């Protein structure tokens, strides 16, 4: 996955979450995980990124 100086997790993370819908995207999901797992930006971006990381990792609990 290409990481740019202009990349923000708040925009990238939802695409990685959406890619989990098909097993054929696994390599892309793995590369995306590596790109967003240590992303640090602002409070909003980091919070949104955390929600996506929880979803991607399977730790999203249904209330």
C-alpha positions in Angstrom: 0.0 0.0 0.0 1.3 3.4 -1.0 1.7 5.8 2.0 1.7 9.4 1.1 2.6 12.5 3.2 -1.0 13.5 2.5 -2.7 10.3 3.6 -5.0 10.6 6.6 -6.3 7.6 8.4 -9.8 9.2 8.6 -10.0 8.7 4.8 -7.9 5.6 4.4 -9.3 3.4 7.2 -12.9 3.1 5.9 -11.6 1.8 2.6 -9.6 -0.9 4.4 -12.8 -1.8 6.4 -14.8 -2.1 3.2 -12.2 -4.3 1.7 -12.9 -6.9 4.4 -16.0 -8.0 2.5 -14.1 -10.3 0.3 -11.3 -12.8 1.1 -9.7 -11.9 -2.3 -8.7 -8.5 -0.8 -6.7 -10.0 2.1 -3.3 -8.8 0.9 -4.7 -5.3 0.5 -6.3 -5.4 3.9 -3.0 -6.6 5.5 -1.1 -3.7 3.8 -3.8 -1.3 4.8 -3.6 -2.5 8.4 0.1 -1.9 8.5 -0.4 1.6 7.1 -3.1 2.7 9.6 -2.2 0.9 12.8 0.3 3.5 13.9 -1.3 6.5 12.2 -1.4 9.6 14.5 -3.1 12.8 13.5 -5.9 14.6 15.4 -8.4 13.5 18.0 -11.2 13.1 15.5 -9.0 11.2 12.9 -7.5 9.0 15.6 -10.9 8.1 17.1 -12.4 7.3 13.7 -9.3 5.2 12.9 -9.7 3.3 16.2 -13.3 2.4 15.3 -12.1 1.0 12.0 -9.2 -0.9 13.6 -11.7 -2.5 16.0 -13.9 -3.5 13.1 -11.1 -4.9 11.0 -9.6 -6.9 13.8 -13.0 -8.5 14.7 -13.2 -6.8 18.1 -16.3 -4.8 17.2 -18.9 -5.9 19.7 -22.6 -5.8 18.8 -24.5 -4.1 21.7 
